[in-house]
Amino acid sequence: MNVINDLAANQPMLHMANIYGRFTGIYFLSALVVKFDRYGRPYAGIKLSDVASSVQVNCFLPHALSMLTVPNVPVRVNVSVSRVSDNFCYKCDAIEIVAFEDFADEVGIYGLPLSVLNLQGIHQRFFNILENVHSVELLNFLSQSLVQGQICMNYCLCPGSLNHHHNYMGGLIEHSIEVAESILNDESLSDSEKQIGIVAALIHDIGKTKTLTPDLNRTTLGYFVDHDSLNLEICASAMTYLEKHRENDAVQLRHALTCNASGARYGFKAKTRLAVALKLFDGRSAKRSHIQLCYNASTAQQINATN
């Protein structure tokens, strides 16, 4: 299974947009600004994003300007492509907002707008991990968890933490992928455990999409509620779906996401190999990042002192 090719079969990938004279699909509206033509008439300049790339599209439809109040939403578009000299131009002939539920159903987890992060290779690492999840129900659970409201954008852009580890834009998804990669490479886990573990790794910090902001600040909610307390809340609808179709997987996920690390005084201790592995690899990823950040800070101080 090649997930990039599978997605391209459902709708055109934006990095291939130049080969089409016209294309239709559901993409993430990641930016919208007002522009003016040579006669002073306003029109919308929109940025469409998918998992791998983004394109700038001109939209002269009057109702597109009203979308300024609702950025970061999925939209269904018809786009015509033309070439002027060495440049490609994209014109939007039709656009409508799509509900996140429909976006998740039609495009799935591969509709996550990873290209907004603009981090080399991040989408390929994400896909390489998902190649090892063969359960349609687990993939649907992941899609329903991540492809919803502001969660969708924040998951791609938020830091992993503010002060301790992965404290930079995109740190959350990079940390999540690192933990998932470690789960995949753990030979002590069965194939079934690895599939559940990959999904658990990718959402184990999903609560941070509500407690942190992409510009490295804490939200109002983040001052009062710890991110761990929000994980199951954010995934509640998806968990109901998973429990209906794969009850044991739902139990395993709930335990892995809520148990405490070794040595904690309160709460359930990790009782499964999967839960132990998740806690172990989560800590290792955070520690490696923290050491690297300290090293970078020390190096910067030495350079400043020298100068």
Buried (B, 14 or more C-beta within 10 A) or exposed (E): EEBBEEBBEBBBBBBEBEEEEEBEBBBBBBBBEEEEEEEEEEBBBBBBBBBBBBBEBBBBBEEBBEBEEEEBBBBBBBBBBEEEEEEEEBBBEEBEBBEBEEBBBBBBBBBBBBBBBEBEEBBEBBBBBBEBBEBEBBBBBBBBBBBBEEBBBBBBBBBBBBEEBBBBBBBBBBBBBBBBBBBBEBEEBEEBBBBBBBBBBBBBBBBBBBBBBBEBEEBEEBEEBEBBEBBBEBBEEBBEBBBEBBEEBBBBBBBBBBBBBEEEEEEEEBEBBBBBBBBBBBBEBBEBBBEEBEEEEEEEEEEEEEE
